């Protein structure tokens, strides 16, 4: 068996679950892997005049995070706001007072949407001389949506002013009140960085950053810990999960994290999927069939552009062969990303070579359809080619490489492995097996490096081959370093198991060209010469031919002199 072939069991994450696992929902479980945020919140409760910013991630359930932080790490001191003997407002431990202004009625409150000044500082009625406390006075912890606050610039300035003075004015006819509330802003890491640089006083008042992570590393936490985190979602939605459905859900969460050894904490996405499975199955007990159908329909609702792309291939509007052999042509793999959905799309890459000054031209870049990273990948490709074949003399060839039938910008360096193999094929005039596709980035030393969207790329080429009919010769070449991201659809796994489709992993460009062209790459000797029968030997021979290094034919006059020369 080819050592580069990836076995079917490595194409999806493998989770070991206890036979009977009891879900335990609690505040600590809801804060799984959020040690940094918990530490910052603990400091918030134990320090004076230091407030906190929670940097969240997409798909975070704010409500659950806030409630869990309060339950697990909240500190609540029984203080009341009253007038002292000098008629000055002070916060003191609760005891009978003649003039009571406010008490800590709430452990916390979360403000978002339309925020008013009165929500923060309260209201004072001049006619009745009555003061109605705001959230700054009635809450131990006040959580505020950063976006909502910044939409009201005057309130943002007011909050910073209150934090500067540690006091605030409710009304011009009412006394200033001392601040005794912990402020927690919730927004993105980008917002925190912008405020840190743009607001001089922000860093003084919000030194505590609690950055939430969006995934769990199984090297640090167990599957049981993660199941307890899932229990919070199930408890909130009053759902139960069959054991088979739990295994599928773990695979779904692993795919969200894009790693076999990590699981996603994007609670909102998981909650929505489970609610849809409940609706499809018409039961609060989520079965394997209901969850499978829910995932399939989730993809179907977002794959309209993918279906149009597939139709272009099926109608042969886009020329991309998946059989036979062609010189200087290879199937590359790209990913089309929308806001909420991404899919893989194969691309035909071709190369042509001719005598020249050694330039490897990127037609995408010259036509302004290639991004900067793609241009960098092409430069690395050229450097790799020169490292192997141009050590002793310049290369006397020009090459053109292009993505055929591509009419939009292409960026990224993930096609550089395919482009290199295509170029080698064109130089050596050795055909490439069109049943295979390749993806991977390369460095100057020929090492194949990881790329993004590996699952989408594999599945995109597999779907095309499946629609045309699986032959057993089709497959995909990927970087070895991407194996930990593999989490493929069951159809792909079944095809690999039955020997109808293959996935190869490579660490070096030499392995890829050998698979694609079924010829040993060859090893250079001490004179940097490759064996004549090797692939690189053919490349070297062609390059020497282009450079004019081949032995010149002896002239007639020279042959006559050689024939009649006398020995001394």
Secondary structure as GFF3:
##gff-version 3
##sequence-region A 1 568
A	DSSP	three_ten_helix	8	10	.	.	.	ID=ss1
A	DSSP	alpha_helix	27	30	.	.	.	ID=ss2
A	DSSP	alpha_helix	35	46	.	.	.	ID=ss3
A	DSSP	beta_strand	52	55	.	.	.	ID=ss4
A	DSSP	alpha_helix	62	73	.	.	.	ID=ss5
A	DSSP	beta_strand	79	83	.	.	.	ID=ss6
A	DSSP	beta_strand	89	93	.	.	.	ID=ss7
A	DSSP	beta_strand	100	103	.	.	.	ID=ss8
A	DSSP	beta_strand	106	111	.	.	.	ID=ss9
A	DSSP	alpha_helix	117	121	.	.	.	ID=ss10
A	DSSP	beta_strand	122	125	.	.	.	ID=ss11
A	DSSP	beta_strand	130	133	.	.	.	ID=ss12
A	DSSP	alpha_helix	135	138	.	.	.	ID=ss13
A	DSSP	beta_strand	139	145	.	.	.	ID=ss14
A	DSSP	alpha_helix	146	150	.	.	.	ID=ss15
A	DSSP	alpha_helix	153	165	.	.	.	ID=ss16
A	DSSP	beta_strand	167	168	.	.	.	ID=ss17
A	DSSP	beta_strand	177	178	.	.	.	ID=ss18
A	DSSP	beta_strand	182	187	.	.	.	ID=ss19
A	DSSP	alpha_helix	189	198	.	.	.	ID=ss20
A	DSSP	alpha_helix	202	205	.	.	.	ID=ss21
A	DSSP	beta_strand	208	211	.	.	.	ID=ss22
A	DSSP	beta_strand	215	217	.	.	.	ID=ss23
A	DSSP	alpha_helix	223	237	.	.	.	ID=ss24
A	DSSP	beta_strand	240	241	.	.	.	ID=ss25
A	DSSP	alpha_helix	243	257	.	.	.	ID=ss26
A	DSSP	beta_strand	262	264	.	.	.	ID=ss27
A	DSSP	alpha_helix	267	281	.	.	.	ID=ss28
A	DSSP	beta_strand	285	286	.	.	.	ID=ss29
A	DSSP	alpha_helix	288	302	.	.	.	ID=ss30
A	DSSP	alpha_helix	304	314	.	.	.	ID=ss31
A	DSSP	beta_strand	325	326	.	.	.	ID=ss32
A	DSSP	beta_strand	329	337	.	.	.	ID=ss33
A	DSSP	beta_strand	342	355	.	.	.	ID=ss34
A	DSSP	beta_strand	360	362	.	.	.	ID=ss35
A	DSSP	alpha_helix	363	366	.	.	.	ID=ss36
A	DSSP	alpha_helix	372	389	.	.	.	ID=ss37
A	DSSP	beta_strand	397	403	.	.	.	ID=ss38
A	DSSP	alpha_helix	416	428	.	.	.	ID=ss39
A	DSSP	beta_strand	432	433	.	.	.	ID=ss40
A	DSSP	beta_strand	436	438	.	.	.	ID=ss41
A	DSSP	beta_strand	441	442	.	.	.	ID=ss42
A	DSSP	beta_strand	448	449	.	.	.	ID=ss43
A	DSSP	alpha_helix	454	468	.	.	.	ID=ss44
A	DSSP	beta_strand	475	479	.	.	.	ID=ss45
A	DSSP	three_ten_helix	480	485	.	.	.	ID=ss46
A	DSSP	alpha_helix	490	497	.	.	.	ID=ss47
A	DSSP	beta_strand	502	506	.	.	.	ID=ss48
A	DSSP	alpha_helix	509	517	.	.	.	ID=ss49
A	DSSP	alpha_helix	535	547	.	.	.	ID=ss50
A	DSSP	alpha_helix	556	564	.	.	.	ID=ss51
###
